[in-house]
């Protein structure tokens, strides 16, 4: 299980490619409301001065704080890949927030003082370290807000079935869950509330419904997307994953020639948490 986490986390080591793939995803989403705006709209963050972005990457969530937080706000971005430092600090500069970057990964959470942060953000990352939720509660100020974004379950259901069928047709039997299913089930719509409620008095849930749609004319975008994300879909017992990736892409190319479009459900869930209950050290 731990090896799966490490392998999938390594997918994001190439910071520039990750940013490019994020742009491709944004261009093909059917929901025109950005998930970050959906998460932050309606929240009064004008007094948020000390902010933490967990799994910050290149600053995806941090960028959404423009004109939302205190003018003297300071944000600390935490990621396990040092390659993101320049991109992240550039993102902070773009939105006029003083930023710092730390590549120690989630374990650094244990070192922060209790009752420290006005706002903590975590988008598409908490399934890597759900065991730190209690510590997130501890370091959040009593009147602070924790915003987490994760995937709904089932996630990408039709595409997952499609990949499984291709595996079966090629006598590559997909025993058990695909790697991404193993990962996200640690913090998804099915169990997130159960994991959060012991540590926060109030947990507001918001569904963010969307899909990825690729047309025949921009299938090359999907190719880039899938090549980047293929370790999430290729079972670990399939050693020749490059060959399998090509088989999947070739099959999808033939399919999109007939159907003209490829639609992938991409529903997410937003959790707005307040009233931290872990008062240890306060």
N, C-alpha and C positions, 0 to 999 in steps of 0.2 A: 504493500500500500504506500509506504513511504517512498519507495523507488518510483512509483507512478507519479507522485507529487513532484519529485525532483525532475523527472523527465519532462513533465508538462510545463513546469516553471522555466525550464531551459529554453522552451520554444520562444520565450519573450526576451532572450538575451540580446538579440539584434534589435536595438532600440529604434533605429531609423526604419527598418522594415516593419516593425510593429506599428509605428506611427502611420506608415503608408497604408497598412491593412486596415487600421482604424478609420482612415479617410475613405477607403473603399466601402467599408461597412456603412458608414454614415451616408454615403451617396446612394445606397441601395435599400435603405430602410423605408418602409411604407408609412410609418408614423412620423409626421413632420415635427412633432414636439420632441425636442431633445430630452433624453432620459434624465440628464443632469438638471435641466430646467424643471422637468416634472417633479424631481426630487426636492428642489430648493424653493420653488415657487410657493409663496404663502408663509415661509419661515422668516422671522425677524432675526437677521444675523448682524444687524448694525453694531452690536456691542461685542461681536466675536473678535477678539484680539489675538488669542493664542490658539492656533489651529494645527491639527495633525491630519495628514493624508496618508493612510496606510495602503501599501501596494500602489504607490503614486504613479509609477511608470513615467511617461513623458509629460505628465501634468494634465491628463484628461479631465479629471474632476476639479482640480485646482483652477483651471481656466474659467470654470463656470462661476467662480466667486467674484468676478469682476463687478464692481459697484454694489456688492451685496454686504460686504463686511466692513468692520471699523477701518478708517483710513490709516491707522497705525498697526494694523494687523500683521502678524508674523506667522508664517506657515512652515511646518517641518514635513518634508516628504520622506517617507520610508519605503525602501524597495530592496530586494535582495540582489539586484543587478547594478553595479556601479556605473555601467554604461549609460544609464539614464540621467546622470547628474547634470550634464550640460543642457540637455533638452528640458529637464524639469526646471532648472533655474531660469532658463530662457522663458518658459511659460509663466513663471512667477513675475518676471520683469514685464512681460506683455500685459499682465493684468494689474500691475502696480502694487504687488504685495511682496514684502521682504520675505525671501525664501531661503531655507536651508535644506540640505539633502543628506541623508544617512543611508548607507548601503548595508547596514547590519542585519536587515530583515526584521521579521516580526518579534524576535526575541528581545529587541531593544525596548519593547513596551514595558517589560518588567523593571527597567531602570528609571522610568519616569516617576516623578513624585505624584502622590495622590492629589486629586482635586486640582489638576493642572490646566486642562484644555477646555476652552469654551465650545469648540466644535471639532468633531472627529469625523472624517470621511473615509469610506472604504467601498470602492466600486469594483465588482467582479474579482474579488481577491479573498474574501473572508473564508471561502471554502478551503483555502490553503492552510488557514490557522484558526479554526473555530474554537480551539482550546484557549484562545486568548480573550474571549468575550468578557470573562469576569475581570480581567485586567483592564480592558477598555473601559468598563464601568468604573473601575477604581480611579483611573486617571482623568475621567471626565468630571468637570465641575458640577456641583449640585444643580445649577440652573443651565447646564450645558446640553448640547444636542449631538447625538451620534446618528449619522446617516449612512446606511448600508444599501448597496444595490447588488442583487444577485439574480440568478436565472430561475424561471418557473420550471416546474417539473410536471409532465415530461417536457424536455427541451429539444427543439429541433426534431420532433417526433417523426415527421414524414421523411426527413433526410436521413435520420438514423436507420429507419426501416429500409430505405433505399440502399444504404451502404451494406446493411446486413444481407440483403438479397443478392447484391453483387458478390459478396464474400461466399455465399452459399452456391451461387452459380459457378464460381471458380473453385469449388471444393475447398474453400478456406473457411472452415466452420468457426463462427464467432462465438466461442463458448463464453458465457458470462456477459457482464456489462462491457461496453466499450470504454476506453480510458477516460473520456470526458464524463461519462455517467458515474464512474467510480469517484471522480474528483468532486463534481458539483453536488452529489448527494450528501456531502458533509455540511452544506449550508445552502439549502434551496427552499422553494416555497412550501415544501412538505414538512420541513422541520425547523425553519428559521425562527418562527414565533416561539416554539418550545425551547429553543436554545437561548433566546433573548430575554424572555419574561422573568427568569430567575434573577436577572441582573439589572433590569430596568422597570420602573413602575409603570411607564406608559410606552406602548409600542403601536405606532400607527402604520398601517399597511396600505400601500398603493400599488395597484396593478398597472404595468406599462405594457400595453399590447402592441406588438409590431411583427413585421416579417421582413426578411431579406428577399428581394426579387431581382433576379438577373435575367436580362433579355438575351436573345440569341446574339444580338449585335455586340454585347459587352461580356460575352462568355469569358473573355481573357481576364476580366476582373475576378470572376469566380475562380479561375485557375490560380491566380496569385493568392487569393484568399485560402483556397484549399491546400495549396502547397505549403503555406505557412502553418496552417492548423492541422495538417494531416496526422500528427502524432496523437491528437485528441480522438481520432476516429479509427485508427489502425490498431487492432488488438495487439497486445504486447507479445503474444506467442507467434505472431507473423514476423519472421525475421527479415524477409525481403520486402520491407515496407515501401521502398521506392517503386518496385514492380507493381505492387498492389495499388499504390497511388496513381500510377499511370493507367491501370485497368479501370479504376473508378472514374478518372477524368475522361477517358475515352468513351466509356459507357454513357456518362452524363452528356458528353458532347453530341453523341448520336441521339440521345433523348431530347435534348433541347432543339435539335434540328427539326424534330417532329412537333414538339409541343410549344416551341417558340419562347417559353419562359421556364425558369426554375424558381420555385418559391420555397423558402425555408422559414418556418415559424420561429420567431425569436422574441418570445414574451419574457419580460423581466418583472421583478417585484422590488419595490422600494420600501425600506423600513426606516421610519423616523422614531428614534428612541430618546427618551428623556427620563429624568428622575432616577439617576444611577443608584443602585442598591448596595453595591459593594463599597462600604465606607471604611474598609481596612486602611489604617494609616491616616484617616482624616481627623 
